[in-house]
Amino acid sequence: MTSLTNSARTLHKYVQNLRCLPLRQSSSDSSSVKSELKHSSNSSHIRPVFHNRNPRNLEMMTIASKPEGYHLDRTNVQFWHKLVVTPGNGKVTAEVIHNNGTSVVSASTSEFGIKRLLYRYTDVAAYKTVGKVIAQRCIESGINAVYCDIEAEEDTKLALLLEEAMKGGLALEEGEAYKRPFVHSRKIPTKPWDIVS
């Protein structure tokens, strides 16, 4: 019976180490567990393998794959993130949409924090404010570049929104996805994640 409980404790400790969670034991076993923890090293409580679950990190390094879509599709889907500006009735909305169709970041003049700073919700100041806010939210969420297919004429409200977004640090053109070069090619390009001094 004791060998069974010892193996169960060992298995429980192994599972807890894998999950990076603190050990939870009953009060009767707490003294033996505390003595074991004092004698064990801290490295046994750290997960040995790290899995990156942030897809934006791969997109920033241009390693993530871009969907190619089909040539008969109406909309172009060769992007990771796309900036979409929707002027509506009495409001302006800017969204950054992922290529799977979900909205990642959005800013609108109908939000209370933006609305209370504006005199009108569709004038030039509103467009500029939405451009600043969408750029700031994108940078905070880890998106540095977006695909933008908006063709705005000079000195229009839409052009001012895009200009304010660029001033905020948001690039309106995504980089190309990294394609692994042929193994026997003479010139191998530098990888986007290499540090070149």
Secondary structure as UniProt FT lines:
FT   HELIX           2..19
FT   HELIX           27..29
FT   HELIX           30..39
FT   HELIX           42..45
FT   HELIX           55..60
FT   TURN            61..62
FT   TURN            71..72
FT   STRAND          81..88
FT   TURN            89..90
FT   STRAND          91..98
FT   TURN            99..100
FT   STRAND          103..108
FT   TURN            109..110
FT   HELIX           112..115
FT   TURN            116..117
FT   HELIX           124..140
FT   TURN            141..142
FT   TURN            154..155
FT   HELIX           157..167
FT   TURN            168..169
FT   TURN            183..184
FT   TURN            192..193
//
